[in-house]
């Protein structure tokens, strides 16, 4: 590997780690605002909002991520794609359907692709 290739790989790694941290911190207030009602139990851990699959936009300004919550009645997790500013501001749903996954930005940052199950 050449020096410039190593540098690009390192920057890509750092950007991915930064995107994961931003997405996690952006979703944290959604969970952290509930007061503790007692000791932390297994159900509390299962019920936590999960954040995964961060994708930093090519311009570094936005992060797509999957935010999933447990539907206790259906006994399944529902995940939606969310978008947040790289600074953690403006977190909002990006898609309106549960079970969307694998968000990716186009190289120019104008488009987003993702996988949606049928049925």
Steps between C-alpha positions, in 0.01 A plus 500: 500500500629845419504788750203674339297177495579441866399858578168460318429172678581658836274801428218266395542303823496816712196634314311174560585504870401866526170430324423217740574721800289789366207270427522343845515836675217636286272217605611501865272787610204300375576237763683698768212733581301235684564498877626180657219309671725254681789269426583434137336172395540274198174632353641854523792396282276324251271803485781745422505675166778353285705700252692329218627525142633858502575648157674839485407717202780572251510865610522395866193702597239227564482147635243236405442227756252232600303569817314193623256449783335189635131445440417289806159393368641367172824387667713656228727797444392766255780698341469821303763705327567832670720793401684737732748783453861400556496733800212298654227753420172449320448125543189396306355197324620473140268221390147428618497123490630254755765246405689725257871421524848541351493874423770627265567843349569542131855625431371855440277493811180581308340157528456231761456131433370249750344155519126462565335164551193410298195354663 
